[in-house]
Amino acid sequence: MSEDLAPPMLRPALMAGLTAGVVTSIPLIGGLLLMACCAPVIGCGFLAAFWYGKSCREAGVPFTAALGRTVGLISGAFWAATVTVFVVLTWPGIDKASEDVEKTWDAMGQTTPELLDGLDSFRDFYADSSGFMLVLMVFFIYLLIAAVFSTIGGMIGTVVFRDKNTSG
């Protein structure tokens, strides 16, 4: 069987990207997991490889490294889009969050001119940015992260989930 007969990748990639994107968007949990070597993004590619490997076995097609990399990469694009949507939905709270940071540091007696300058620069950037350009910038940053880590997850998933009795 050749890769031309492989089942479609869109559904497993979409399901994995949405699942990992939602997990990443949970405020505290997602942030901690991202700090753990981008675990949700690697998991996104791994999950896509799991579902796609199952589809390949059912179709009688070998689940090759090329297929694993590709489904991991595609799922990463869906992850980036999902996380970007959740980030945009929380933007109204960003300005309030920067004020809270300033108040917290001030209450602790840790406010420095550099911190205040940084917060002012952030607020100015946020206020001056056109919404579309900011969304595009956020999406491309997430897309770059996903291109690396979800592909790695897809490759790991290929090794774990391929049929050991077939070559590829």
C-alpha positions as CSV (number, residue, x, y, z in Angstrom):
1,M,0.0,0.0,0.0
2,S,1.2,3.5,-0.7
3,E,0.8,6.8,1.1
4,D,-1.6,7.8,-1.7
5,L,-4.2,5.5,-0.1
6,A,-3.7,6.9,3.4
7,P,-6.9,8.1,5.1
8,P,-7.5,11.9,5.4
9,M,-5.5,13.7,8.1
10,L,-7.8,16.6,8.7
11,R,-10.2,15.1,11.3
12,P,-7.5,13.7,13.6
13,A,-5.4,16.9,13.3
14,L,-8.4,19.1,13.9
15,M,-9.5,17.1,17.0
16,A,-6.0,17.1,18.5
17,G,-5.4,20.8,17.8
18,L,-8.7,21.8,19.3
19,T,-8.3,19.6,22.3
20,A,-4.7,20.8,23.1
21,G,-5.7,24.4,22.3
22,V,-8.5,24.3,24.9
23,V,-6.3,22.7,27.5
24,T,-3.6,25.3,26.8
25,S,-6.1,28.1,27.2
26,I,-7.1,27.1,30.7
27,P,-5.5,30.0,32.6
28,L,-3.3,28.5,35.3
29,I,-3.0,24.9,34.0
30,G,-2.2,25.9,30.4
31,G,0.5,28.3,31.5
32,L,2.2,25.7,33.7
33,L,2.0,23.1,31.0
34,L,3.5,25.4,28.4
35,M,6.4,26.1,30.8
36,A,6.9,22.4,30.9
37,C,8.7,22.2,27.6
38,C,5.6,23.1,25.6
39,A,3.9,19.9,26.8
40,P,0.4,20.7,25.3
41,V,1.9,21.4,21.9
42,I,3.9,18.2,21.9
43,G,0.8,16.4,23.2
44,C,-1.1,17.9,20.3
45,G,1.1,16.2,17.7
46,F,1.2,13.0,19.8
47,L,-2.6,12.9,20.1
48,A,-3.0,13.5,16.3
49,A,-0.5,10.7,15.6
50,F,-2.5,8.4,17.9
51,W,-5.8,9.1,16.2
52,Y,-4.3,9.1,12.7
53,G,-2.3,5.9,13.4
54,K,-5.5,4.2,14.3
55,S,-7.1,5.4,11.0
56,C,-4.1,4.1,9.1
57,R,-4.4,0.7,10.8
58,E,-8.1,0.5,10.0
59,A,-7.4,1.4,6.4
60,G,-4.5,-1.1,6.1
61,V,-2.0,1.6,5.3
62,P,1.4,1.8,7.0
63,F,1.7,4.7,9.5
64,T,5.1,6.1,8.3
65,A,7.3,8.8,9.9
66,A,6.4,11.2,7.1
67,L,2.7,10.8,7.9
68,G,3.3,11.3,11.6
69,R,5.3,14.4,11.0
70,T,2.7,15.8,8.7
71,V,-0.3,15.1,10.9
72,G,1.7,16.6,13.9
73,L,2.4,19.7,11.9
74,I,-1.2,20.2,10.7
75,S,-2.5,19.6,14.2
76,G,-0.1,22.3,15.4
77,A,-1.7,24.8,13.0
78,F,-5.1,24.1,14.5
79,W,-3.6,24.4,18.0
80,A,-2.2,27.8,17.1
81,A,-5.5,29.0,15.7
82,T,-7.4,27.8,18.8
83,V,-5.1,29.4,21.3
84,T,-5.1,32.6,19.3
85,V,-8.9,32.7,19.5
86,F,-8.9,32.2,23.3
87,V,-6.2,34.9,23.7
88,V,-8.2,37.4,21.7
89,L,-11.3,36.6,23.8
90,T,-9.3,37.5,27.0
91,W,-7.7,40.7,25.6
92,P,-10.2,43.1,27.4
93,G,-8.6,41.9,30.7
94,I,-5.0,42.6,29.6
95,D,-5.0,46.3,30.6
96,K,-6.6,45.5,33.9
97,A,-4.0,42.7,34.5
98,S,-1.2,45.2,33.9
99,E,-2.7,47.5,36.5
100,D,-3.0,44.6,38.9
101,V,0.7,43.8,38.4
102,E,1.6,47.4,39.1
103,K,-0.5,47.5,42.3
104,T,0.9,44.1,43.5
105,W,4.5,45.1,43.0
106,D,3.8,48.5,44.6
107,A,2.2,46.9,47.7
108,M,5.3,44.7,48.0
109,G,7.6,47.7,47.8
110,Q,9.2,46.2,44.7
111,T,8.2,48.9,42.1
112,T,11.1,50.1,40.2
113,P,11.3,52.8,37.4
114,E,12.2,50.0,35.0
115,L,9.1,48.0,35.9
116,L,6.9,51.1,35.5
117,D,8.5,51.9,32.1
118,G,8.0,48.3,30.9
119,L,4.3,48.4,31.9
120,D,3.8,51.8,30.3
121,S,5.5,50.5,27.1
122,F,3.3,47.4,27.1
123,R,0.1,49.6,27.6
124,D,1.2,51.9,24.8
125,F,1.9,49.0,22.4
126,Y,-1.4,47.4,23.3
127,A,-3.3,50.7,22.8
128,D,-1.5,51.7,19.6
129,S,-1.7,48.3,17.8
130,S,-4.3,47.7,15.3
131,G,-6.4,44.7,16.4
132,F,-5.8,42.8,13.2
133,M,-2.0,43.2,13.2
134,L,-1.9,42.1,16.9
135,V,-4.0,39.0,16.2
136,L,-1.8,38.2,13.3
137,M,1.4,38.6,15.3
138,V,0.1,36.4,18.1
139,F,-1.0,33.7,15.6
140,F,2.3,33.6,13.9
141,I,4.2,33.4,17.2
142,Y,2.0,30.4,18.2
143,L,2.4,28.9,14.7
144,L,6.2,29.0,14.9
145,I,6.1,27.3,18.3
146,A,3.6,24.7,17.0
147,A,5.6,24.0,13.8
148,V,8.5,22.8,16.0
149,F,6.9,21.1,19.0
150,S,3.7,19.5,17.4
151,T,5.9,18.0,14.7
152,I,8.1,16.5,17.4
153,G,5.0,15.2,19.1
154,G,3.9,13.7,15.8
155,M,7.2,12.0,15.3
156,I,7.2,10.6,18.8
157,G,3.7,9.4,18.2
158,T,4.8,7.7,15.0
159,V,7.3,5.6,16.9
160,V,4.8,4.7,19.6
161,F,1.7,4.0,17.5
162,R,3.0,2.6,14.2
163,D,2.3,-1.1,13.5
164,K,5.6,-2.9,14.4
165,N,4.8,-5.6,11.8
166,T,4.9,-3.2,8.8
167,S,7.8,-1.3,7.3
168,G,7.8,2.5,7.1
